Amino acid sequence: MAWNLDSDRPIFSQIVERIQTDIIAGKYEPGGKLPSVREMAQEASVNPNTMQKAFAELERIGLVYSRRTSGRFITEDIKMIESAKTTLAQQEMNRFLEIMQKLGYSRSEILDLLNQTLKKN
C-alpha cells in the first residue's frame, strides 16, 4: 500500500519523517534491520533514488547505520531514539500551540481545552 505523501512538501523530507516516526514509535526495533531501499521505495511508490537519499539522511542524523553487505539497521542507542522522540513531540506541541494562538486561544484556555479533551478520552 502506497504511503500518503503530500505534494505540497518535498517527498524526501516526508519519507525521512515517516521512517523517523516509525523508529520512534517502535515499528522498527533498535538494532533491527530496515527493508531494502527497493522494497521501501516500492511500498512508498517513490523512486529508489529518493528513498536512498532519505536513508542517507537517517544515517547522517544517527538513527540508522549501514553494514556494508548486510543492509541498514536501526541504531541501538535508546537514548538517541528517546531524544528524537522528545524533539519531535516538542515540535508538534509548538505547532499545535501556534495554531491555537492563531485561533485566539490564550494559554490558560488552551490548557482548559486540553484537560477537557483528555477527560473525554
Backbone as JSON, one array per atom type, in Angstrom:
{
  "sequence": "MAWNLDSDRPIFSQIVERIQTDIIAGKYEPGGKLPSVREMAQEASVNPNTMQKAFAELERIGLVYSRRTSGRFITEDIKMIESAKTTLAQQEMNRFLEIMQKLGYSRSEILDLLNQTLKKN",
  "N": [[0.84, -1.18, 0.0], [0.61, 2.17, -0.9], [2.3, 4.99, 0.51], [0.9, 7.84, 2.14], [1.69, 10.57, 0.78], [2.3, 14.04, 0.69], [1.87, 16.41, -1.83], [2.56, 19.03, -1.49], [4.83, 19.36, -0.04], [8.38, 18.6, 0.1], [9.03, 15.34, -1.08], [11.14, 13.73, -0.24], [11.71, 14.77, 2.35], [9.35, 14.1, 3.68], [9.48, 11.33, 3.62], [11.74, 10.84, 5.23], [10.74, 11.85, 7.67], [8.59, 10.08, 8.05], [9.83, 7.51, 8.31], [11.46, 8.06, 10.49], [9.5, 8.59, 12.44], [8.31, 6.06, 12.51], [10.44, 4.59, 13.59], [10.74, 5.83, 16.11], [8.25, 5.27, 17.19], [8.43, 2.58, 17.53], [7.96, 0.71, 15.52], [10.05, -0.28, 14.09], [12.49, -2.11, 15.6], [15.16, -1.28, 17.91], [18.35, -1.89, 16.63], [17.28, -3.55, 14.77], [16.75, -4.68, 11.38], [16.27, -2.63, 8.56], [13.92, -2.66, 5.82], [14.99, -3.19, 2.39], [16.24, -0.57, 0.2], [14.96, -0.66, -2.28], [12.65, -2.18, -1.67], [11.37, -0.51, 0.21], [11.04, 1.79, -1.37], [9.29, 0.83, -3.3], [7.08, 0.21, -1.68], [6.41, 2.78, -0.8], [5.87, 3.96, -3.16], [7.74, 5.52, -4.62], [10.64, 6.85, -6.3], [13.57, 4.82, -6.26], [15.97, 6.25, -5.9], [15.18, 8.5, -4.47], [14.38, 7.34, -2.08], [16.84, 6.26, -1.29], [18.26, 8.62, -0.8], [16.81, 9.54, 1.4], [17.36, 7.49, 3.26], [20.11, 7.92, 3.51], [20.09, 10.39, 4.79], [18.88, 9.68, 7.23], [20.91, 8.09, 8.2], [22.88, 10.03, 8.48], [21.86, 11.59, 10.58], [21.98, 9.74, 12.55], [20.1, 7.81, 13.31], [19.98, 5.53, 11.87], [22.18, 2.99, 10.71], [24.63, 1.58, 8.48], [25.64, -1.62, 7.4], [28.11, -2.81, 5.47], [27.62, -5.09, 3.6], [25.3, -6.13, 4.55], [23.05, -4.5, 4.84], [20.84, -1.92, 6.09], [20.43, -0.76, 9.44], [18.6, -0.13, 12.47], [19.57, 2.24, 14.91], [21.04, 1.21, 18.0], [21.11, 2.78, 20.11], [19.33, 3.73, 22.6], [18.93, 6.08, 24.03], [19.35, 8.03, 22.08], [17.18, 7.55, 20.4], [15.08, 8.11, 22.17], [15.63, 10.81, 22.61], [15.19, 11.84, 20.05], [12.49, 11.32, 19.92], [11.48, 13.02, 21.94], [12.24, 15.51, 20.89], [10.74, 15.55, 18.5], [8.16, 15.48, 19.59], [8.13, 17.93, 20.97], [8.31, 19.69, 18.79], [5.87, 19.16, 17.54], [4.12, 19.97, 19.55], [4.72, 22.7, 19.68], [3.84, 23.49, 17.16], [1.11, 22.92, 17.42], [0.45, 24.73, 19.52], [0.95, 27.15, 18.24], [-1.03, 27.14, 16.24], [-3.35, 27.14, 17.85], [-3.06, 29.59, 19.16], [-3.28, 31.28, 16.97], [-5.92, 30.89, 16.49], [-6.95, 32.33, 18.5], [-6.91, 31.53, 21.14], [-5.97, 31.76, 24.57], [-3.16, 30.93, 26.69], [-4.1, 29.76, 29.07], [-6.7, 29.07, 28.32], [-6.12, 27.19, 26.36], [-4.94, 25.19, 27.91], [-7.15, 24.51, 29.52], [-8.9, 23.51, 27.56], [-7.39, 21.36, 26.63], [-7.33, 19.76, 28.97], [-10.07, 19.19, 29.22], [-10.46, 17.69, 26.9], [-8.72, 15.54, 27.37], [-9.99, 14.34, 29.51], [-12.27, 13.32, 28.28], [-11.23, 11.38, 26.65]],
  "CA": [[0.0, 0.0, 0.0], [1.41, 3.38, -1.02], [2.26, 5.92, 1.62], [0.14, 9.05, 1.87], [2.66, 11.66, 0.71], [1.7, 15.31, 0.34], [2.59, 17.04, -2.93], [2.92, 20.4, -1.12], [6.12, 19.37, 0.66], [9.32, 17.69, -0.55], [8.8, 13.92, -0.82], [12.3, 13.26, 0.53], [11.53, 15.15, 3.76], [8.24, 13.32, 4.22], [9.96, 9.96, 3.82], [12.59, 10.88, 6.42], [9.84, 12.0, 8.83], [7.79, 8.84, 8.21], [10.69, 6.45, 8.84], [11.85, 8.51, 11.83], [8.35, 8.35, 13.31], [8.19, 4.6, 12.67], [11.51, 4.16, 14.51], [10.4, 6.36, 17.43], [7.03, 4.58, 17.66], [8.74, 1.18, 17.79], [7.67, -0.19, 14.39], [11.35, -0.91, 13.86], [13.17, -2.29, 16.88], [16.57, -0.91, 17.94], [19.2, -2.97, 16.14], [16.57, -4.29, 13.72], [17.1, -4.36, 10.0], [15.28, -1.95, 7.72], [13.77, -3.24, 4.49], [15.92, -2.62, 1.41], [15.84, 0.66, -0.47], [13.99, -1.0, -3.33], [11.39, -2.58, -1.04], [10.74, 0.68, 0.8], [10.63, 2.67, -2.47], [8.1, 0.23, -3.89], [5.99, 0.39, -0.71], [6.05, 4.2, -0.76], [5.61, 4.38, -4.55], [8.67, 6.59, -4.97], [11.86, 6.45, -6.99], [14.58, 4.32, -5.32], [16.97, 7.28, -5.59], [14.6, 9.34, -3.42], [14.46, 6.55, -0.84], [18.25, 6.19, -0.95], [18.6, 9.92, -0.22], [16.19, 9.57, 2.74], [18.15, 6.6, 4.1], [21.38, 8.6, 3.78], [19.8, 11.43, 5.8], [18.67, 8.99, 8.51], [22.26, 7.71, 8.65], [23.58, 11.26, 8.88], [21.4, 12.02, 11.9], [22.35, 8.71, 13.51], [19.05, 6.85, 13.66], [20.2, 4.33, 11.06], [23.56, 2.77, 10.29], [24.69, 0.52, 7.48], [26.71, -2.62, 7.36], [28.45, -2.84, 4.05], [26.94, -6.09, 2.77], [24.12, -6.67, 5.25], [21.91, -3.6, 4.78], [20.75, -0.83, 7.07], [19.88, -1.17, 10.73], [18.21, 0.93, 13.4], [20.52, 2.42, 16.0], [20.75, 0.54, 19.27], [21.24, 3.84, 21.1], [17.99, 4.04, 23.07], [18.9, 7.49, 24.41], [19.2, 8.81, 20.85], [15.79, 7.39, 19.96], [14.25, 8.88, 23.11], [15.89, 12.22, 22.35], [14.47, 12.16, 18.81], [11.07, 11.3, 20.28], [11.21, 14.25, 22.68], [12.37, 16.62, 19.94], [9.57, 15.51, 17.62], [6.99, 15.85, 20.41], [8.21, 19.37, 21.2], [7.98, 20.35, 17.53], [4.42, 19.04, 17.33], [3.46, 20.82, 20.55], [4.9, 24.09, 19.25], [2.94, 23.67, 16.01], [-0.23, 22.95, 17.99], [0.28, 26.0, 20.25], [0.9, 28.22, 17.25], [-2.37, 27.1, 15.63], [-4.33, 27.54, 18.86], [-2.92, 31.03, 19.38], [-3.85, 31.93, 15.79], [-7.38, 30.82, 16.65], [-7.33, 33.3, 19.52], [-6.91, 30.96, 22.48], [-4.89, 32.12, 25.49], [-2.51, 29.73, 27.25], [-4.99, 29.11, 30.05], [-7.79, 28.46, 27.57], [-5.56, 26.0, 25.71], [-4.81, 24.18, 28.97], [-8.51, 24.07, 29.88], [-9.4, 22.7, 26.46], [-6.63, 20.1, 26.67], [-7.82, 18.98, 30.1], [-11.41, 18.68, 28.89], [-10.29, 16.66, 25.88], [-8.11, 14.38, 28.0], [-11.01, 13.69, 30.34], [-13.17, 12.61, 27.38], [-10.53, 10.25, 26.05]],
  "C": [[0.88, 1.24, 0.0], [1.26, 4.27, 0.21], [1.46, 7.14, 1.18], [1.09, 10.24, 1.92], [1.99, 12.89, 0.12], [2.51, 16.0, -0.76], [3.02, 18.48, -2.61], [4.28, 20.5, -0.43], [7.07, 18.39, -0.03], [9.11, 16.23, -0.11], [9.91, 13.35, 0.07], [12.12, 13.54, 2.02], [10.43, 14.34, 4.42], [8.65, 11.88, 4.49], [10.83, 9.88, 5.07], [11.72, 10.95, 7.67], [9.06, 10.71, 9.1], [8.63, 7.73, 8.84], [11.14, 6.8, 10.26], [10.73, 8.25, 12.82], [8.15, 6.86, 13.56], [9.23, 4.06, 13.65], [11.14, 4.57, 15.94], [9.22, 5.6, 18.03], [7.25, 3.09, 17.9], [8.37, 0.21, 16.68], [8.93, -0.96, 14.02], [12.1, -0.95, 15.18], [14.62, -1.8, 16.81], [17.43, -2.13, 17.55], [18.57, -3.78, 15.03], [16.94, -3.8, 12.34], [15.94, -3.67, 9.3], [15.1, -2.74, 6.42], [14.74, -2.56, 3.52], [15.35, -1.33, 0.82], [14.76, 0.36, -1.5], [12.63, -1.4, -2.74], [10.64, -1.37, -0.5], [10.25, 1.63, -0.29], [9.36, 2.14, -3.12], [6.89, 0.43, -2.97], [5.48, 1.82, -0.71], [5.66, 4.75, -2.12], [6.44, 5.61, -4.92], [9.87, 5.99, -5.7], [12.87, 5.93, -5.96], [15.65, 5.34, -4.97], [16.48, 8.21, -4.48], [14.69, 8.62, -2.08], [15.91, 6.44, -0.37], [18.7, 7.48, -0.27], [18.04, 10.03, 1.2], [16.97, 8.68, 3.71], [19.48, 7.25, 4.48], [21.2, 9.68, 4.85], [19.59, 10.8, 7.18], [20.0, 8.49, 9.07], [23.0, 8.92, 9.19], [23.15, 11.71, 10.27], [21.59, 10.94, 12.97], [21.28, 7.71, 13.89], [19.22, 5.51, 12.95], [21.7, 4.22, 10.79], [23.58, 1.63, 9.29], [25.88, -0.39, 7.74], [26.92, -2.94, 5.9], [27.65, -3.84, 3.22], [25.64, -6.6, 3.38], [22.89, -5.77, 5.2], [21.98, -2.52, 5.84], [19.98, -1.28, 8.3], [19.55, 0.06, 11.56], [19.27, 1.02, 14.5], [20.08, 1.65, 17.24], [20.84, 1.52, 20.43], [19.85, 4.32, 21.53], [17.87, 5.52, 23.46], [18.72, 8.39, 23.19], [17.76, 8.74, 20.35], [14.86, 8.19, 20.86], [14.42, 10.38, 22.9], [15.16, 12.67, 21.08], [12.97, 12.21, 19.07], [10.67, 12.59, 20.98], [11.25, 15.46, 21.75], [11.16, 16.69, 19.03], [8.31, 15.94, 18.37], [6.98, 17.36, 20.66], [7.86, 20.15, 19.95], [6.47, 20.32, 17.28], [3.65, 19.91, 18.32], [3.57, 22.3, 20.16], [3.97, 24.42, 18.08], [1.49, 23.8, 16.5], [-0.49, 24.29, 18.68], [0.17, 27.18, 19.29], [-0.48, 28.29, 16.59], [-3.42, 27.6, 16.61], [-4.26, 29.04, 19.12], [-3.46, 31.81, 18.19], [-5.37, 31.92, 15.84], [-7.89, 31.73, 17.76], [-7.38, 32.75, 20.93], [-5.73, 31.48, 23.29], [-4.27, 30.82, 26.02], [-3.42, 29.01, 28.23], [-6.17, 28.45, 29.36], [-7.33, 27.17, 26.87], [-5.45, 24.87, 26.73], [-6.17, 23.63, 29.38], [-9.07, 23.14, 28.81], [-8.7, 21.34, 26.41], [-7.13, 19.19, 27.79], [-9.19, 18.4, 29.82], [-11.3, 17.53, 27.88], [-9.69, 15.39, 26.47], [-9.11, 13.61, 28.87], [-11.98, 12.86, 29.5], [-12.53, 11.34, 26.81], [-10.06, 9.36, 27.15]]
}
